[in-house]
Amino acid sequence: MSVQQEIETQLREGFDPQHLQVANESDQHSVPENSETHFRVVLVSAAFEGRSRVARHQAVYAALAGPLDGPVHALALHTYTPAEWQQRSGGAPESPACLGGSKAEAS
């Protein structure tokens, strides 16, 4: 199972999402080809009702403890309740461009 599939499975099991998008953005960073290290997650769940953004992120980190302890280097989280998602018209911010860290750059 790929890291992306593992993330998707764990989030589906842990949050019963109304909407889930897991995007591997590793190719936008200075990592080897076919890496699974940088992900963007859009997660819409009633489980987030009444929880702060920090509490939502902590819950996601707990659900993804395995991948976060291993291959995952970066995780962009966009967590919403169903009502918040509806107010956003089903959209989440895009990830910013990588600004460096290239192995080719001189120290």
C-alpha positions as CSV (number, residue, x, y, z in Angstrom):
1,M,0.0,0.0,0.0
2,S,1.3,3.4,-0.9
3,V,1.7,6.1,1.8
4,Q,-1.0,8.1,0.1
5,Q,-3.4,5.1,0.3
6,E,-2.5,4.6,3.9
7,I,-3.3,8.2,4.7
8,E,-6.6,8.0,2.9
9,T,-7.6,4.7,4.7
10,Q,-6.7,6.0,8.1
11,L,-8.6,9.3,7.6
12,R,-11.7,7.5,6.3
13,E,-11.7,5.1,9.2
14,G,-11.0,7.8,11.8
15,F,-13.3,10.7,10.6
16,D,-16.0,9.3,8.3
17,P,-15.4,12.2,6.0
18,Q,-18.0,13.9,3.9
19,H,-15.2,14.9,1.6
20,L,-11.6,13.8,1.5
21,Q,-8.8,14.8,-0.8
22,V,-5.2,13.6,-0.3
23,A,-2.7,15.0,-2.8
24,N,0.9,13.9,-3.0
25,E,2.8,17.2,-3.6
26,S,6.2,15.7,-3.3
27,D,7.0,16.4,-6.9
28,Q,6.8,20.1,-6.1
29,H,9.8,19.8,-3.7
30,S,13.4,18.9,-3.7
31,V,13.0,15.2,-3.1
32,P,13.8,12.1,-5.2
33,E,11.4,11.2,-8.0
34,N,8.4,9.2,-7.0
35,S,8.7,10.2,-3.3
36,E,5.8,10.2,-0.9
37,T,6.9,12.8,1.6
38,H,4.8,15.9,1.1
39,F,1.0,15.8,1.2
40,R,-2.0,18.1,1.1
41,V,-5.1,16.9,2.9
42,V,-8.6,18.5,2.6
43,L,-10.8,16.8,5.2
44,V,-14.5,17.6,5.8
45,S,-16.1,15.8,8.7
46,A,-18.8,16.3,11.3
47,A,-16.2,15.1,13.8
48,F,-14.8,18.6,13.7
49,E,-17.9,20.3,15.0
50,G,-17.1,22.4,18.0
51,R,-13.3,21.8,17.8
52,S,-10.7,24.5,17.2
53,R,-8.4,24.3,14.3
54,V,-5.6,23.2,16.6
55,A,-7.7,20.4,18.1
56,R,-8.7,19.3,14.6
57,H,-5.1,19.1,13.5
58,Q,-4.1,17.3,16.6
59,A,-6.8,14.7,15.9
60,V,-5.5,14.2,12.4
61,Y,-1.9,14.0,13.6
62,A,-2.9,11.3,16.1
63,A,-4.7,9.3,13.3
64,L,-1.7,9.5,11.1
65,A,1.0,8.8,13.8
66,G,2.5,6.0,11.7
67,P,3.1,7.8,8.4
68,L,4.1,11.0,10.3
69,D,6.8,9.0,12.2
70,G,8.1,7.6,9.0
71,P,8.1,8.8,5.4
72,V,5.9,11.9,5.7
73,H,8.0,15.1,6.0
74,A,5.2,17.7,5.4
75,L,1.5,17.7,5.8
76,A,-0.7,20.6,4.7
77,L,-4.0,20.3,6.5
78,H,-7.3,22.0,5.6
79,T,-10.0,20.7,8.0
80,Y,-13.6,21.8,7.8
81,T,-17.0,21.0,9.2
82,P,-19.7,20.3,6.6
83,A,-21.2,23.8,7.2
84,E,-17.8,25.4,6.8
85,W,-17.2,23.5,3.6
86,Q,-20.5,24.6,2.2
87,Q,-19.7,28.2,3.0
88,R,-16.4,27.8,1.1
89,S,-18.4,26.5,-1.9
90,G,-16.3,23.3,-1.7
91,G,-12.9,24.9,-2.1
92,A,-9.7,24.9,-0.1
93,P,-6.5,27.0,-0.5
94,E,-3.8,25.7,-2.8
95,S,-0.4,25.0,-1.4
96,P,2.2,27.7,-2.0
97,A,5.2,27.0,-4.3
98,C,8.3,25.5,-2.7
99,L,10.8,28.3,-2.0
100,G,14.0,26.3,-1.7
101,G,15.8,23.5,0.0
102,S,17.1,22.2,-3.3
103,K,19.9,19.7,-2.9
104,A,21.5,21.4,-5.9
105,E,21.8,24.8,-4.1
106,A,25.1,25.7,-2.6
107,S,25.4,25.8,1.1
